[in-house]
Amino acid sequence: MKSRPSSGGLAGIGFEMAGAVAGFSLVGYWIGGYYGNSGLGITIGGALGVVGGTYNMIRTALMASRRESARKKTSDRKKDSQG
């Protein structure tokens, strides 16, 4: 039987992505306002948030894939040793 990812884990990834975009956009707005161009600051901050959020999402997915692969190998070894 295949295990499915939990909805909590998937929601967590989504919240991390949204938080990165929102956080970087706010920082971009603040920096842009300081230099007199808040629209450009929001754009650059939002783009950096998307890049950072995507990087974090890929990193999390790779870690989950490695854990699943290791779990499957351990499960296969137990089956082989039992019979």
Buried (B, 14 or more C-beta within 10 A) or exposed (E): EEEEEEEEEEEEBEEBBEEBBBBBBBBBBEBBEEEEEBEBBBBBBBBBBBEBBEEBBEEBEEEEEEEEEEEEEEEEEEEEEEE
